[in-house]
Amino acid sequence: MRIAIIAAMEREVAPLIRSWTPRTIEQGGRRYQIFEDGQAVVICGGIGAEAARRATEAVIREVNPARVVSVGFAGALDESLEVGQVFEPRIVINAADGMRTDVGAGEGVLVSSASVASKEQKARFGKAYGASAVDMEAAAVALGALARGVEFAALKAISDAADFELPEMEHFVAKEGSFRSGKFVCHLAVRPWLWWKAIILARNSSKASRALCAAIASYLNREARSEVNLASAGTPIRFGVASSKH
């Protein structure tokens, strides 16, 4: 089974793809670097729903996967979720229009926001949707998969706790979804009151990345074993497609 893994930023999956084979593809007027290892491929599409949607379409056109998996960092809405925990949601909700995607596996609810969620927004999302975590891309990936009849799943690592207020970051996201690290560093350099928060965020992101990559590796191994067992038993391998509704 060919599995396409869609992340926003390469640093989220860097420990996983370090030894994978990179190559460049071009779809929709944009160039992407993808990383391949056996039947798995990773594409880093950029931050936000539009970047995720375009990356999903690009990788589906390029490798025709049986499943796409949205991976990356998420903010906790449930106070019991700690930094470094990996969350595999059963339901993904788009906060922009309320569309719900039932993955068919996993547990709990992930809500996708159009912007980085503040501490107050996290509290509202938790109450409004009964969600455990918030990200920015999973709902767009789910919609892209549904449009192509491809199975969808999500794995998210908690990078900020429910009570953690993220620094202002939206001004540093380019139109195509890349993060302008240099501009962000310059912004921090003259605002020493943000330094400690940035240090915490960097530590949390590193911890989340290691946990996420371990979870992805485990997920891929699990799916490979399942496929081998089904093939050995002579059972036809059928993949479900995530269903969405408003």
Buried (B, 14 or more C-beta within 10 A) or exposed (E): BBBBBBBBBEBBBBBBBEEBEEEEBEBEEBEBEBBBBEBBBBBBBBBBBBBBBBBBBBBBEBBEBBBBBBBBBBBBBBEEBEBBBBBBBBBBBBBEEEBBBBBBEBEBBBBBBBEBBBBEBBBEBBEEBBBBBBBBBBBBBBBBBBEBEBBBBBBBBBBBBBEBEBBEBEEBBEEEBBBBEEEBEEBBEEEEEBEEBBEBBEEBBBBBBBBBBBBBBEBBEEBBEEBEEBEEEEEEEEEEBBEBEE
